[in-house]
């Protein structure tokens, strides 16, 4: 009986999972090292609170890929209300004050949780790539 050579299949599997892992790593890195520290800096600014908090909210309004606000779970149901309240504040040009910081921190916490989920998913895809590499090497040795 003729042996089937699946090495091409394993090779493409490795390439696809590796590319997905790299893409997720880039998304995580951008969020964790650029966007979230910028938001934290805006929230810690005590001079121009209104402008800083409006900028922080506008950045938080565009969430991290795995923290999309339309994907609600029970623990994050309060986020829908927070977004509605702050959208209304922006619409009515109501100034932000120091009491708004806690609610913006809740949105930031959700974004950070999404970034961690992105990181964990990236690690999962890298592990799949390593597993595929093991099967690829095994297949090459079998078909020699």
Backbone as a ProteinNet text record, in pm:
[ID]
protein_1_A
[PRIMARY]
XXXXXXXXXXXXXXXXXXXXXXXXXXXXXXXXXXXXXXXXXXXXXXXXXXXXXXXXXXXXXXXXXXXXXXXXXXXXXXXXXXXXXXXXXXXXXXXXXXXXXXXXXXXXXXXXXXXXXXXXXXXXXXXXXXXXXXXXXXXXXXXX
[TERTIARY]
84.8	0	89.2	51.7	129.8	107.5	215	208.9	165.9	77.3	29.1	122.1	160.3	250.6	167.2	152.2	74.4	163.3	287.4	379.2	335	278.3	229.8	114.6	28.7	-84	-35	61.2	118	190.1	260.9	332.9	235.5	127.8	30	-40.2	-66.8	-126.6	-35.3	94.1	191.5	191.7	195.9	202.3	76.5	-39.6	-164.7	-175.3	-149	-160.6	-53.4	64.3	170.7	132.6	74.8	32.6	-79	-173.3	-280.8	-221.6	-129.2	-63.2	12.3	83.8	158	62.3	-46	-145.3	-206	-241	-296.2	-191.6	-66	41.4	56.9	44.5	52.4	-64.4	-183.2	-301.2	-285.2	-241.5	-220.2	-114.7	-4.1	105.3	61.4	-9.5	-56.1	-148.4	-239.6	-334.5	-266.4	-184.5	-125.5	-12.2	61.6	179.2	161.7	56.6	36.8	-95.9	-205.6	-337.8	-371	-358.5	-397.4	-311.7	-179.9	-102.8	-143.6	-178.6	-225.5	-356.2	-445.2	-573.1	-549	-460.3	-429	-370.7	-287.4	-229.3	-337.2	-432.9	-543.2	-627.8	-650.7	-732.8	-660	-528.3	-453.6	-427.2	-456.8	-439	-539.2	-488.6	-577.1	-593.5	-532.7	-543.4	-667.1	-672	-783.5	-869.9	-946.1	-1022	-1124.8	-1199.1	-1304.3	-1247	-1146.6	-1087	-1018.8	-947.3	-877.9	-976.2	-1081.9	-1179.2	-1257	-1284.6	-1351.4	-1261.4	-1132.4	-1038.5	-1027.2	-1022.8	-1015	-1140.4	-1257.2	-1380.8	-1383.2	-1335.8	-1335.6	-1243.1	-1131.9	-1044.2	-1106	-1175.6	-1239.1	-1362.3	-1419.8	-1538.2	-1503.7	-1378.6	-1331.2	-1256.1	-1324.2	-1265	-1164.8	-1101.9	-1007.7	-1086.1	-1024.3	-1094.8	-1176.5	-1124.5	-1197.8	-1278.4	-1289.9	-1368.1	-1478.5	-1524.4	-1628.8	-1749.3	-1806	-1914.7	-2047.6	-2059.2	-2184.8	-2187.2	-2074.2	-2067	-2075.8	-2193.4	-2211.8	-2226.6	-2171	-2196.4	-2261.2	-2304.1	-2372.2	-2283.3	-2155.9	-2064.8	-2038.4	-2056.9	-2026.5	-2152.6	-2266.6	-2391.9	-2393.5	-2320.8	-2318.8	-2248.5	-2169.4	-2096.4	-2192.4	-2298.9	-2396.9	-2456	-2487	-2541.6	-2437.4	-2314.3	-2207	-2187.5	-2185.7	-2166.3	-2282.1	-2404.3	-2519.9	-2513.5	-2476.6	-2468.8	-2362.6	-2246.5	-2138.6	-2158.8	-2226.4	-2265.1	-2359.5	-2451.3	-2545.9	-2471.9	-2373.3	-2292.9	-2220.1	-2162.6	-2090.2	-2189.6	-2303.8	-2405.8	-2455.6	-2477.8	-2528.7	-2417.7	-2292.3	-2175.2	-2169	-2206.8	-2198	-2053.4	-1998.6	-1857.6	-1837.8	-1723.8	-1684.8	-1624.9	-1640.1	-1579.4	-1506.3	-1447.9	-1365.3	-1444.6	-1575.5	-1661.2	-1675.8	-1647.4	-1658.8	-1541.3	-1436.1	-1315	-1341.9	-1417.7	-1443.7	-1513	-1607.3	-1680	-1590.7	-1503.8	-1409	-1307	-1273.7	-1182.9	-1247.6	-1379.4	-1450.2	-1438.6	-1454	-1437.5	-1293.8	-1197.9	-1056.9	-1029.4	-1089.3	-1072	-1122.9	-1235.5	-1291.8	-1195.8	-1137.9	-1042.8	-918.1	-869.7	-751.8	-781.3	-901.8	-940.6	-942.6	-988.4	-986.6	-844.7	-754.4	-614.2	-552.8	-585.5	-533.8	-589.4	-714.9	-773	-705.3	-671.2	-598.5	-462.1	-393.6	-262.5	-273.4	-373.5	-391	-425.8	-504.9	-538.3	-414.8	-329.8	-204.2	-117.6	-105.7	-26.8	-84.8	-215.4	-281.4	-243.1	-245.7	-211.3	-62.8	22.2	164.2	184.7	110	118.7	70	-35.4	-81.8	25.6	97.2	205.4	316	351.7	454.6	407.9	283.1	227.9	230.9	191.9	198.7	340.7	436.7	577.8	624.8	580.5	616.6	563.5	436.5	379.3	445.6	485.1	552.7	687.3	765.6	895.6	876.3	777.8	748.9	712.2	630.6	588.7	706	795.7	913	1002.1	1017.4	1100.9	1035.9	904.5	833.6	846.1	850.6	850.4	990.1	1093.3	1230.1	1260.3
-118	0	124.1	221.5	343.1	436.4	495.6	587.2	726.4	789.5	922.7	1026.2	1125	1230.9	1354.4	1380.7	1496	1614.4	1613.5	1719.7	1857.1	1865.6	1995.2	2046.4	1957.7	1994	2050.7	1983.4	2031.7	2165	2177.6	2302.9	2420.2	2405.1	2513.3	2540.3	2435.7	2452.7	2536.9	2506.5	2582.6	2728.2	2753	2891.1	2970.3	2908.8	2979.2	3008.7	2909.8	2933.9	3031.4	3026.4	3120.1	3262.9	3280.1	3414.5	3469.4	3384.6	3429.2	3468.2	3389.5	3420.6	3552.3	3575.7	3701.6	3819.6	3805.2	3912	3944.1	3842	3863.8	3926.2	3888.3	3948.1	4096.4	4133.2	4275.8	4354.1	4296.2	4362.1	4378.7	4272.4	4279.1	4383.8	4382.2	4475.5	4620.3	4648.7	4785.5	4830.3	4742.7	4777.1	4790.5	4692.9	4689.1	4789.1	4819.7	4904.8	5048	5074.6	5210.1	5271.1	5201.5	5259.4	5264	5152.2	5148	5238.9	5245.7	5343	5487.6	5515.7	5650.7	5683.7	5586.9	5608.1	5626.5	5545	5559.7	5697.6	5745.3	5878.4	5986.1	5971	6067.3	6064.7	5945.7	5935.3	5985.2	5984.1	6033	6182.9	6244.9	6388.9	6462.8	6547.6	6618.3	6766.2	6810.4	6951.6	6979.3	6923.5	6947.3	6821.4	6800.9	6677.7	6658.1	6759.9	6746.3	6699.9	6768.4	6734.3	6597.5	6569.1	6440.4	6324.5	6338.7	6230.3	6211.7	6320.7	6307.5	6233.2	6265.5	6193.7	6046.9	6020.9	5882.4	5805.3	5867.6	5799.7	5772.6	5867.5	5844.9	5728.6	5712.6	5598.2	5468.7	5476.8	5358.1	5316.7	5407.7	5379.5	5280.5	5283	5188.3	5076.7	4969.5	4870	4778	4699.4	4597.7	4485.8	4413.1	4316	4213	4163.2	4063.7	4126.7	4257.9	4325.3	4408.5	4367.2	4442.7	4460.8	4578.8	4610.2	4549.6	4507.7	4443.2	4296.6	4242.5	4105.1	4107.2	4126.5	4141.8	4008	4001	3889.7	3948	3863	3914	4003.6	3971.1	4049.1	4187.2	4201.6	4329.1	4404.5	4366.8	4432	4579.9	4616.8	4756.9	4846.3	4787.8	4866.6	4932.8	4864.6	4920.4	5050.1	5050.6	5170.9	5282	5247.6	5348	5414.6	5336.3	5392.2	5483.9	5443.5	5527.7	5660.3	5655.1	5777	5871.2	5817.3	5903.6	5949.5	5870.6	5918.7	6037.9	6026.2	6136.1	6259.1	6239.2	6351.6	6423.4	6346.3	6405.3	6479	6418.1	6477.5	6610.3	6614.8	6736.7	6832.7	6794.3	6876.2	6903.5	6802.5	6811.2	6785.2	6868.3	6848.2	6723.1	6660.3	6545.5	6598	6521	6560.4	6440.7	6461.3	6358.5	6232.7	6246.1	6130.5	6034.9	6083.5	5999.5	5903.4	5926.3	5845.8	5697.6	5664.2	5523.6	5451	5517.5	5454.2	5435.4	5531	5517.4	5407.4	5391.6	5282.8	5145.9	5137.9	5013	4978.6	5078.9	5056.2	5015.3	5079.2	5045.1	4902.1	4863.9	4727.7	4625.3	4655.3	4566.1	4556.4	4670.5	4671.2	4589.2	4601.8	4525.9	4376.2	4339.6	4199	4145.2	4227.5	4188.6	4171.9	4259.1	4248.1	4119.4	4083.6	3958.1	3836.5	3844.2	3735	3725.2	3838.6	3838.3	3774.2	3808.7	3749.8	3598	3554.3	3411.4	3337.1	3399.2	3339.3	3331.1	3434.9	3434.2	3316.1	3296.5	3185.5	3052.1	3040.7	2919.5	2890.1	2991.8	2970.5	2939.1	2996.8	2960.7	2815.3	2771.6	2630.8	2537.7	2577.8	2498.4	2490.5	2600.5	2600.9	2504.6	2504.2	2412.1	2267.7	2243	2108.4	2066.6	2157.8	2129.3	2103.5	2175.7	2155.5	2016.6	1973.6	1838.7	1733.5	1747.4	1651.7	1662.6	1781.8	1803.9	1730.6	1747.5	1680.1	1528	1483.7	1340.2	1286.7	1360.9	1318.7	1314.2	1413.8	1413.1	1293.3	1256.6	1141.2	1009.9	1004.5	881.3	857.8	966.4	952.2	951.5	945.9	940	804.9
0	0	0	-80.3	-95.6	22.6	72.2	186.2	138.8	208.5	174.3	235.6	156.5	203.4	237.8	365.4	412.4	448.1	406.8	449.1	398.8	278.4	228.2	314.5	352	437.5	570.5	630.8	757.2	738.4	626.8	600	591.3	515.2	502.5	635.1	710	843	932.1	930.3	1009.9	967	837.5	786.9	825.1	810.3	840.6	989.8	1074.6	1218.7	1266.9	1206.9	1242.9	1204.3	1085.7	1042.4	1130.7	1167.1	1256.3	1391.5	1443.1	1570.3	1563.6	1454.6	1439.3	1431.2	1355	1343.9	1480.7	1555.5	1689.6	1781.9	1765.9	1845.1	1815.8	1690	1653.8	1712.6	1706.2	1762.7	1913.8	1980.4	2124.9	2160	2088.5	2118.2	2101.8	1994.3	1971.7	2084.3	2122.6	2227.5	2362.9	2398.8	2532.7	2552.6	2446.5	2463.1	2413.6	2336.2	2285.1	2329.9	2302.9	2327.8	2477.1	2546.1	2687.9	2776.8	2758.2	2838.2	2809.1	2683.9	2650.2	2720.5	2727.7	2796.5	2946.4	3003.7	3146.1	3175.4	3086.1	3103.6	3097.8	3005.5	2997.2	3124.1	3178.1	3298.7	3423.4	3420.4	3536.9	3530.4	3417.1	3401.4	3491	3577.8	3670.8	3637.7	3530	3493.7	3409	3290.2	3199.6	3195.5	3301	3318.5	3207.6	3174.7	3074	2941	2891.5	2761.8	2766.5	2874.5	2887.7	2890.3	2966.1	2977	2846.3	2776	2645.1	2547.6	2547.6	2459.8	2500.3	2630.5	2679	2636.7	2649.5	2611	2461.1	2380.5	2235.3	2198.4	2271.9	2247.2	2299.3	2410.4	2466.9	2387.4	2314.9	2233.4	2121.9	2076.2	1975.7	2048.4	2084.1	2173.9	2105.4	2186.6	2142.1	2074	1982.6	1898.3	1977.5	2088.2	2167	2280.2	2282.3	2386.1	2322.4	2207.9	2137.7	2230.1	2226.5	2318.9	2277.5	2152.7	2113.8	2155.9	2199.9	2250	2402	2451.4	2595.8	2664.8	2782	2870.5	2995.9	3086.4	3205.9	3290.1	3300.1	3384.1	3325.8	3196.5	3132	3089.1	3141.3	3102.3	3140.4	3244	3288	3185.4	3098.9	2999.1	2901.2	2865.1	2772	2827.5	2954.4	3018.9	3023.9	3057.7	3065.1	2929.3	2823.8	2689.4	2652.4	2683.9	2653	2728.2	2855.6	2936.1	2880.9	2847.1	2799	2655.1	2574.4	2441.5	2454.3	2549	2574.2	2626.5	2711.9	2763.3	2650.4	2559.8	2446.5	2355.5	2332.2	2244.3	2301.1	2432.6	2496.5	2538	2510.1	2545.5	2696.3	2775.9	2921.1	2962.4	3049.3	3087.6	3173.7	3153.7	3235.9	3365.2	3473.4	3600.5	3661.5	3775.5	3839.8	3874.1	3892.8	3925.2	3806.5	3686.6	3567.3	3552.1	3625.8	3611	3635.3	3735.7	3768.9	3654.5	3591.3	3481.4	3359.2	3334.3	3224.2	3254.5	3381	3419.8	3398.2	3413.3	3386.1	3238	3151.3	3007.9	2975.8	3042.5	3022	3068.8	3179.5	3230.7	3129.5	3067.2	2964.6	2846.2	2807.7	2696.5	2731.2	2854.4	2897.3	2900.1	2940.3	2938.7	2796	2702	2561.2	2509.5	2553.9	2513.1	2567.5	2690.9	2747.3	2673.5	2633.4	2556.2	2420.2	2360.8	2234.3	2252.5	2361.1	2388.7	2407	2481.2	2504.5	2374.9	2289.9	2161.3	2072.3	2077.7	2003.4	2048.5	2178.5	2231.8	2185.6	2184	2136.3	1991.6	1905.2	1764.9	1747.5	1830.9	1825.3	1868.6	1968.2	2010.7	1900.1	1830	1716	1608.5	1586.8	1488.8	1528.4	1655.5	1703.7	1689.3	1721.6	1706.1	1559	1471.3	1328.2	1282.2	1337.8	1303.6	1345.2	1461.2	1508	1410.4	1369.8	1275.6	1138.2	1099.4	971.4	970	1074.5	1083.7	1087.7	1162.3	1169	1030.6	957.7	824.1	726.6	736.9	650.9	680.7	804.7	842.2	797.5	803	760.6	610.2	533.9	387.9	326.1	405.8	350.6	295.8
[MASK]
++++++++++++++++++++++++++++++++++++++++++++++++++++++++++++++++++++++++++++++++++++++++++++++++++++++++++++++++++++++++++++++++++++++++++++++++

